[in-house]
Each structure stands twice: as structure tokens, then as C-alpha cells.
Amino acid sequence: MKIAVHQGSYAELPSAVATSGADLVIAAEMITTGYHIGARSHELAEPADGPTAARMSALARETGAALAYGYPESDGDHVHNSVQLIGPDGRRLANYRKTHLFGDIDRDWFAPGAEAVVQAELGGLRVGLLICYDVEFPELVRAHALAGTELLVVPTALMSPYELVADTLVPARAYESQLFVAYANRCDTEQELTYCGRSCVVAPTGEVLARAGAGPELISADVTREALAASRLENTHLADRRPDLYRGLSA
């Protein structure tokens, strides 16, 4: 499966999808509205099957590419920081709500999700979803690996000076939990925040297959089950675990 990461604006997304030649295009956290927008998150929030989802479904059908994108999701009295996965036929495959909220910027406006592992089958791979800060928790990424996730999709809004997360931590997560990670960051500014870009696609070997710079960019890489199997044969982290020793450590 060829995947592409769109590091750019919502307005640029349709063109990026149409020209990517990818089976799956991944966009950033809250790309549909902006991330650091305070109360506007609630004003602009939509249900998972709302008008924005309908537009994304139409785009997927028109281009034949699956889409993963971040948006503010309304659900009754709650608003969640969510990511939705749309199949190439326009069908909604999965919706994940950010479980680890980052500081006041998240906690003031969003309710945390309650489901750690959300997955869908796409292009012969099991795709899992996380959002930004979530990937910084090794327990959560490992939970995905143990549940069978092969490609972990992570829309994000990483700001300077935290480039270390994109450059060092994300490849480490891919290597230690033996899965592909596609990390889709923003590259704009909002109020006092400057998003650092550096989106990437990382193999389970820890090799960075594609890396964006600090500005708008579309990157792509091929993700295969064969490469994953070969990496897991060489790196036996998952097989060598001793869960009996770890019970009680996660509490």
C-alpha cells in the first residue's frame, strides 16, 4: 500500500489527494478547523457523520484514495479531538477520540476518549489510529502492536521546540513495537504556536522512509506486510516479552 502524508492546509488537501497517487492520504490533527482555536472548537464541532465527513467521503470516492483526517467531533454535550478514517469507496471505517489530552490546550475544550485501540482493515493491512500526544506513551503504542496493528496513523499538531518527538521518539516507537508509523504534522502558526512540520513515515526497523521539512509538503512511502514480517523476524521484541513480570507496573 502506498501511503502519503499531507503536511499542509485543509484548503490544499483535495489537490494533494488527487495528485498523490496514494492508496491512503493522512492529514494533520484538527486539520478541518485549526487546533489552537479555543472555544471555536465547540462552535465548529460536528458529529462523525456530519457535513465535513460527507465532503471527505465524496473526495475519497472521486479520487479512489482512503483518507485519515483530524477534526473536532461533537457527541451530545461533549466535544472530542478526533480522527476519522474514510475508505476509498467513501465509507467511514473508523473514528478515534484522543485519549491523552495535552495540557490546557486540550483539557479546556475536549473530553478524553475512552477507547485505547481503534482499528480498521484497509488495503490488506490492519490500520490503527492515535493522535499527537498519544504516541508519546509507549504503553498505548504497544497495545496497538499486541492488538495486531500493522500501520499506526498519527495525525498531530507538534509545535516547536519539541522536534525531538518527530525526529527521535516516533522512530523509536516504530522500532520498539514493530509496526509502521505515519506521523502527519502541521506546519503553520496559530497564536503563539509554531508547528514544526517534520512529518514522517517510519518502518518497523526504525528506518525513516520519508521525512518532510518545516513547510508545506506531500511525502509518500510504500508499506507492505512482507517488510513488517521480515522486521519482526529480525527484531523479536514482541516475541521476547515477559508479561508475567510486568503485571502491576502499569497501574
Buried (B, 14 or more C-beta within 10 A) or exposed (E): BBBBBBBBBBEBBBEBBBEBEBBBBBBBBBBBBBBBBEEEBBEBBBEBEEEBBEEBBEBBBEBEBBBBBBBBBBBEEBBBBBBBBBBBEBEBBBBBBBBBBBEEBBEEBBBBBEEBBBBBEBBEBBBBBBBBBBBBBEEBBBBBBEEEBBBBBBBBBBBEEBBEBBBEBBBBBBBBBBBBBBBBBBBBEBEEBBBBBBBBBBBBBBBBBBBBEBEBBBBBBBBBBEBBEEBBEEBEBBEEEEEEEEEEEEE
